[in-house]
């Protein structure tokens, strides 16, 4: 069997679609299909069951594919170990981030990484915490920016920075200009939140001292409207749908040199209010497999992030 066949099998399992898998592997669909067929014949096992327009992993495939992922990961580690032994900041770094971090740190971080490590190819991925953990475990990504706690077997973390939360309200709202908001006050408002699966949603709900106001029921979630992105939610605040809580990094963006593109200064319909001290916050860390071999890259990434923190964020004590 060939390593390319194994990579194709992993991509098909991930996408549950031959066309998308072929596109992501940069090969034609017939070539990918033939490679998978040859692999199945060599193993004398059917990995994928094709039913009309759908595809699912077979019971046998569910047993074999995790081992394929380990094998491919170990092959990839050979180059990483060699780079680490030479102390080189080269090769490919596959970096993930949760949805509420990526949009606000990647645009400024990526050019800085290119400056500090010009030979390093950077690939980025935004996803849920649970999915990033799975990608880390299977070697699809090397590191991820996640919110603590992130305690999982085989994973290590480097604490990076603390990020306070702020409230975003429509213009004219009673909270406008306040800096003494209490978490219990959220229960009295129509709260706009990210949907389930986003860890930032859970962190916001933890602020509220009356969590029963937001409990799920057979009729849905009380007092909450859900959105798929923080930017969508910000626009909903602008038209008076409700209020929300944002991480500090979301108040400005990479284009804030232009007054017309900065959410904080340009928005005339969204205003910001602040929580009383100690303000609710989250801790962001760099997560990676404990076995990741090139810690020079991890250290470079840490130093680059800390040297370019979003406004309002504070470095965390490594201890």
N, C-alpha and C positions, 0 to 999 in steps of 0.2 A: 504494500500500500504506500501511497505517496502523501507527503505532508499537505499538498494542495487539496487532495481528496478529503482529508480530515478537516481542513479549513472550510471547504465547501459544505460539508455535512453540518458543521456547527452553525454556519450562516443560514442554511435551510431550516434548521431546528429553531433558530431565533426568529426568523421572518415568517415561517409557516407558509412560504410562497417561493416557488422556484424563480419566478421572474425578478422579484425584488432581491433575492439572494444573489442571482447572477449579476444584477446591476451593481450591487455593493461589492461583489468580488471582481468586478471589471472584466467579466467574461460573457460570452454569449450564453443564452439559456440552454441551447442544445449541448454545448460543451460541458456546462455544469451538470446537466442531467445525465450525460454519458459517464462523467466522473463518479457521480453518486451511484449509478447503476453498476459500474465496475467495482466500486468499493463494496457494495452489498453482495455482489457475486463472490468476491474474494472472501468476505466474512461468512458467506452463506447465511445471511441474516437480512431481513427486510427492516430498514431503519425508519422508513416513512410510508404511511398508508395514504394513497391518493384516492379521494372520493369526490367525483365530479369536479367542482371548482375549489374544493377544500383539501387541506393536507394536515395530517397529524402525525406525531411521533408514535411509533408502535411501542408495545410493552418492551420488546427486545431493545428498541432504540433508546428508551429511557434508561436502560441498564448500561448500554455501551457508550452513549454520548458523553456522560460525565467523565469517563476514562479518556475519551478522545480529547475533551477539553484539557485534561491534565497533561496529556502527551503534547498537545500543541503548545501549551503554556511552558512546558519544560524546554521545548525546542527554542521558543522565543527567549527564554532566560539565558541560553548559551551566549547570544550576542550581548545581552545586557551585562552578564558577568564579565565578559571580555572588555567591554567599555568601562566597567567599574574598576577593573584591575589596572587599566591605563589611566584612570582618573579623568576620562573624557566626558565632556558634556555633549554627547553626540547620540545619534540613533533617533529613535522615535519615543516621545512621551505621550501617552494617551491619558489625558486628564479629564476627569469628570467633575461635575458640580451639581448640587441640588438646584431646582428651578428658581428658587428665591435668592440664589447667590450668583449664578452664572451671568445673567444679563448685566449685573452691576459691577462685576470685577473682571470678567474676561476682556472687554474692550480695551481697558487700560493695561491689564496684565500681559496680554499676548505680545504686544510690541516690546515691552520691557524684557520679557523672556528672550525674544529674538535678539535683543541687544546684548544680553548677558551670555547667551549660548547660541551663537549664530549657526552652529552645526547641528543643532537639535531641531528635529521636526516635531511640531506640536499639533496633536489632534485633540479636539474637545468634544465633550458629551454632556448634555444636560438631561437629568432624569430624577426620578424619585429616589429617596434614600435607599429603600429596599432593593430597587433595581440596580443602583450603583454598587451596593454590597454584592449582589449576584455577579455583576460584571467584574468586580475586583477579584472575587473568589475564582472565577473562571478564566481570568487573565485577559478579558476583553479590554479592560482599562488598567492602568498602572497605579494611578492615584486619584483621589477624589476630595473635593472640598465639601465637607459635611458639617452639620451642627452636632455638637456634643450633647448628650453622651453617645458614643459610638463604640460600644464594647462588644466585640465579636471575636470568636476563636480565629487565630491565624491573622488577625489584623492589628496594626499599630497606628498610632496617631501622633501628630505633632500639633500641639495647641498653637493657634495663630493669633486670633483677635476676638475681642468682645464687641458686640454690635447692639447698641440700645435700640428700642422701638419707639416710634412716634405715632400719634393718631392723625389721620387725614380726614378732614371734615369739609362739607360744602361751605362756600362763602356765606357768611351771616349766621353760621351755626353758633350756639351758645358757648361752645368750647373754644372758639377762635381766639388765639392769643394766650390761652391758659398754659401754665406750666406746673399744674398741681393735680392733674387728673389721677383718680384712683381706679384700680382695676375693677372694682365693683360697679363703677358707673357704666361700664360696657354693657351690662345686662339690661340697661334701660334704653338702648339704642338699637336701630336696625343695623346689624353688623354684617359687613361684606367680607367674606373669607375665601381663601383658596379651597378647592374641593378636597375630599378625603384622599389620603395618600401623601399629601404635602405635609412635611413635618412642621413647616412654619404655621400651618393652620392649628396644629396641636399646641404649639408654643403660645399662640395668641390666646387660645381658650384657657390655658393655664393661668393667664393674667387675671382672668375674671374670678372674683371671690364668690360669685353665685353661679357656678357652672351648670346648675340645674336649669337655668334659663335657656340653655343651648342644647339640652339633651335631645337625642334622636327619639322619635316616636313612630307609630304606625302611619302617622300623617306627614312625616318628614321631620326636618330640623326646625325647631322653634327659633324665631327671631334672627335667622341667618339667611343670607342670599349668597350662593356660591359662584365663584368665577374661576376661569382656567389660568389666568395670569394676573400678576400684580398690576400690570399696566391696564388691563381691561377693567380691573376693579377700581383703579384710580379714576378712570373715565366715568365709571358709574357713580363714584362719589361726586364728580364734577356736576352731574345733572341732578344731584339731590336724592339719589336712590337710598343712600345710607352713609355710614361712616366705615372706616377701616383702620387697621393697624399695619404699618409698614416698617421694614428694617431701615435704619438710618441711611444705608447705602443707596436706597431707592429714591432719596430726596434729590439727588443730583445724578447726572450721568456724564459719559465721556464727551458729550457735545455741549456741556454747560458753558463753554467759552462763548457760546452764542446765547444771548438772553432769550431768544425765541424757542430754544430747544431744551431749556432747563426746567424740569418739573417744579423745582422749588421756587425759582424767581419769576418764571414766565406765566405760571398758571394763575389766572385771575378768579377761577371758580373753585379751586381746591386750596384750602388753608391747612396749616399744621399746628397741632397742639402737643404739649409734652406732658409726660407722666411725672408725678412727684417722685422724689428720690427715696429709695434707690429705684431708678427707672428699670422696668422689665427689659431684658436683653437676651441675647443668645451668644454662645461661644462657638466660633468657627474653627475647624481644625483640618489638617491635611491627613487623610487616611490612606493607607497602603498595606499591601501584604507584608507580613513580618519577614517573609523570605525575599522581598524585593532587593536586588543586589547592588544597585547603583545609588547609594545614599548621597553621593555628591550632587546628583540631580535634585533629590529631595531637599537638600540644604540650600541649593541655589534657588529653588522655587520658594522655600520659606523666606529667605532673605529678600527676594524680589517682592513678594506679597507684603511683607512688613514694611518695606521701604516705600510702598505705594498704596497704603491703606486708604479706603474711602473716608471722606470727611466724617468725623464723629465716631469713628471706630478706634479702639485702643488695643495695643498689643497685650497678649495674655502672658502671664508668668509661666515659663516652661514647667515649673514645679507643680 
